[in-house]
């Protein structure tokens, strides 16, 4: 799979990078930070968030439901993933992540060598408040800082609000589509 | 029940074959296996044909036929299903992305939307 996708000709960026605190459209202070790989506390925060996640907003089987499956999913992708968390009053309410698209993450020498799959989830009570856009931009800003260039995702093709959000930051359709629309972005990096 | 099993040459195809053989052995379904032509697959059409034939023979299902289909995989499979009296069409249903997202490819979508029969997706 690696290297097979169509990326935009022009890179996108620069994007803001965490940490940052914003006020959402409902005047709530939202803190955005990168958590690297999950340390104990960050993992627990995000597990709590996914326990509160409305299953109606699941996409293509994730997040899974039930604590053990949520934990198992996050631990499986956790070690080598790049994570940015949005919090309100100390509780995680949004999570965006990049997972390396490789069979052997330990062999990654340069983050630019491989493609990264993106996903983002925001708790229902915090949707439509501008948090998703900021969280997404900060994940991409953090990714560019650590040398990631190629990011892709799939989105259910009837999910127009999500597709519009991805297009706004610079994602383009790769042309591969069935039930899911595949999109990709090329990030502007220093090196 | 009269079952038509459509296979490409992926690992998912091998898993779908195994699961369908188990089910056929358990309930005594009629079964026809067809191998579609997907050049980008891990196994060639001939390799997959051999593997399916051997797996059926080993399971004591020597009388269940295996055939190769030419042409566009989704369309060839649906055409074949339309020409027989099948109750169910079985295909592999979805791979997992690195993130763990279930992805259904364009062939799966075509078959789901166009098949004249019930379609079973094997995970």
Interface residues (C-beta under 8 A of the other chain):
Chain A: X59 X60 X61 X62 X64 X73 X76 X77 X97 X99 X100 X101 X102 X117 X119 X154 X177 X178 X179 X180
Chain B: X97 X98 X99 X100 X101 X102 X103 X104 X105 X106 X108 X109
